[in-house]
Amino acid sequence: MIAGMDRLELKGTVRPVENTTETPKSSRTMSVLVATKRPEMLAFWPQLLAAQDYPDFEVIAAFHGEAFTADHEAAARAWLGERLTVVRVPGECVLGEVLNRATAAAAGELIVKWDDDDLYSSRHLSDLAEAHRESGATVVGKTLEYCYLASSNRTIRLGMASGVHRTMTGETFLPPGACQVPDPMVEMNIYAESVAGNTICVSREDLLQLGGWQKVPFAADTCLLQNVLKQGGQLHCASGAGHLVLRTASGSHRHTWNISDTDLRQFCIEERAGADAGFAQVDVPDALL
């Protein structure tokens, strides 16, 4: 059972993802931003980051609010050691400002956004670095392909070119004043109008030229993607394999992304019982099973 997972049980038939590509010898340095308000998730995301096979990355953990203690920081550092930098951010700051403060503390050439409550394979950072290098796009990320729905205890696979990607960035789910994403200008399976916000990878230089993260209370990732397209940049969507979004209606994994499980299921093309990490090709550390 995963700590902090509202009694969610993962299937125990997880197989490691095959390492089919070598990590590039001249890898770019990477900073992984984790904005978190939930101390209970410290039993979760540090282990997944500690399992990453990418050779040169740091973790900037933005502890948002007053709930975190020195013991919480020590718990994260027990997994991540010197890779970890903790930034304390007052609770009154909105998410966009939290991410900006984390970015200011980052030293990596690439900035990656990592959510504290989702599953990522051990090759996640390597996959993003490769996609960024090969595509030449301003922002790369993974498609939203695999989702665990606690309401039905099912893991679903979404159509990679489905309308859910347009729904993700639709007006209904954005803060007031956010702009609409234009129609895709090129093929969806290579360059896209959106990527999963919890997989964003962008160079630090490009992020700063874009003005950083908009100071919004939620959907800061979506606003960044819209800003990229508005300024003529490109988004590249890699395969969603190795990434599993976990959705519950309440508790640690309650999502601020305002789309119902019923709406998500409209785009389902395949499903499995339970939280099936193997189905999503996510190799979960044994300690989390």
Secondary structure, DSSP 8 states (H G I E B T S, - for coil): --TTSTT--B-S--------S---TT---EEEEEEE--GGGGGTHHHHHHT---SSEEEEEEEESS---HHHHHHHHHHHGGGEEEEEE-TTS-HHHHHHHHHHT---SEEEE--TTSEE-TTHHHHHHHHHHHH--SEEEE---EEEETTTTEEEEE-TTSTHHHHHTSGGGS-TT-------SS-TTTEES---GGG-EEEHHHHHHTTSS---SS-HHHHHHHHHHHTT--EEEE--TTEEEEEBSSGGGB--S---HHHHHTTEEEEEESB-TTTTT----GGG-
